[in-house]
Amino acid sequence: MIAELKKTTEQKMLKSLDALKHDLAKIRTGRAHTGILDHVQVEYYGSPVPIAQVANVTLVDARTIGVQPWEKNMIQKVEKAIREADLGLNPATQGDLIRVPMPMLTEERRKELIKVVKHEGEAAKVAIRNLRRDANTHLKDALKKHEVPEDDERRAQDDIQKLTDRYIAEVDRMLAEKEKDLMAV
């Protein structure tokens, strides 16, 4: 029972880390990243679909994303969708390729993004701590019901605390990496 609890707690903490990784990937640095366009919806025969379902999204170079719609008649619709997605991007069409250059970040914008990064990191830490609390509550309940000995319960709490510390440290590492990324000019 204790081993199962530790395993599920660790899996949930790992999911929290993955969610943070996904959220941090959306925060734009000066470099191009195809994930920025993941949430852009394009009008395709009357219904909105993700851009990846109507076009090939690639990196042209470190500062430019290339979007190549599979159908010629979709070029204007895709370009319009990117422009209206409120990402601060200004796509330009060259033949059948839409080039999306990444604008340089101002110092002020970088600081705002770092605040966002720290907020995301704090949310991930809170989620991890909540998982620790839930696991400890389960352990205490099991102890009250005499399902586990007191020594095992205390040892399991220590293990869960070590797990929590490890994942919190990983969140801090990811945040430091993203901040360094944002401040790089």
N, C-alpha and C positions, 0 to 999 in steps of 0.2 A: 504494500500500500504506500509506504514512504517512497520507495523507488519510483513508483508510478507518478506520485505527486511531484517529485523532483523533475522527472522527465517532462511532464506536461507544463510545469512552470518554466522550464528552460526553453521548451518549444515556443511558448507564448512570448517569452522575452526576446527570442530570436525573431519572431514576427514583428515585434515592436521595433527592433533594429532595422529590419527590412523596410518597414513603413517609413522610418526616418530616412533611410538611404534613398527611397523613392521620392520623398518630399524634398530632400536636399538636391536631388538631381534636377528638379524643376526650377530651382532658384538659379537664375541666370548669372553666369560670370561673363566675362568678355568673350569667352570662347564659344564656338558653336557646339550645340548638342542636340541631336535629333529628338530627344525626349521632350524638348520644349514644345514641339508641335503635336504631341500625343493627344492633347485635349481639344485640338482644333476640329470643329465639325464643318463639313462641306455639304452643301445642298446637292444631293444626287438623285435625280428623277423624283423630286418632291419630298424626299426624306433626308434628314441630317445623318451623315455617317462620318466616322473618324477619317482623318486625312490619309492614314495608312491604307485604307480600303479602296482609295481611288487613285493613289499615286505612290511612286517609289521615293522615299525620303532618305537622302544620303548626305554625307559631309563632302563638300567640294574641297574645302581647305579648313584650316583651324578657325577661321572667322566667318565661314559661309556654309549655309545649308542649301543643298540642291533638292528641289521637289520636281519630279517629272510625272505628270498625270498620265495615266494609261490611255485616256481618250483625249483627242485634240480639243473637243468642245468643252472640256472641263478646266482648261488652263485659266480662263478668266474667273471662273467660280472659285477655284482653289486659291488664286492670288487674292481675291476679294475676302475669302474666309480668313486667310492669314492676316491680312491688313486689319480686319475688324475683330480679331481675337483679343485685342487689348493687351498685346505682349510687347508693344513698342517696336514692332518689326515693320520694315518697309520693303516688301518683296519687289523684284524687278524681273520681267520676263525676257528671256533671250531665246527666241525660237520656240522649242517645245520644253525648255527647262526654265523653271522659276528659281531664281537665285535669291536667297534670303540672307543678306549680310547682317552680322551681329554688330549693333552700335557699341561704341566704347562707353564704358561706365564712368560717370563722374564720381568724384570723391564723396559727395553727398549721397549719391545713390548707393555706393558701396557700403557706406555706414548704415543706411536704411536696410539694405539686404542682410548685413551682419546681425542687426536686431531681429530680423525675421528668422535667420538661422538659429540664433540663441533661443528664440521662442519655440521653434520646432524641437530643438534639443531638450528644452525644459519639459515640453509635453511628453517626449519619449521617456525622460527620466521619471516623470510622474507615473506614466503607464507601467514602467518596470517596478517602481516602488509599490504600486497598487497590486501587482502580481505577487510580490513578496508578502504583502499584507494578507492577501487571499490565501496563499499557501500556509502561512503561519496560523491563520484562523482554522484552516482544515486540520492542521496538526494539533492545535489545542482542543478542537472538538473530538478528535480521535483519542486524545489523552483522557478527556473527561469520560468518554464511553469505554475506557480501558481497552481500546483496540491496539494501543502501542505502549511500550514501557516508557517511563519518564526520560531515561537516558537516551533512548532512540529519538524521542521527540526533540530533546535539546540538541542532539547531534544533527538532526535533520534541519533544525532552525539555523544552526551554524552554517551548514552546507548551503542553504537557500540564501543566507546573508552573503556568503562568498560569491555565489552565482550573481546576486544583485550587484555586488561591488564590481565584478568583472564586466557586466553589461553596462553599468554606469560609466566605467572607465572607457569602454569602447565607444559610447555615445560622445564622451568628452574628446576622444581621439578624432572621431568623425567631424565634430564641430570645429576643432582646431584646424583640421585639413581643409574644410570648406572655407573658413575665415581666411586662411593663407591663400587659398585659391582666389577668393574675392579681392583681396588686397594686392595681388600680383598685377602689375600694370603691363 
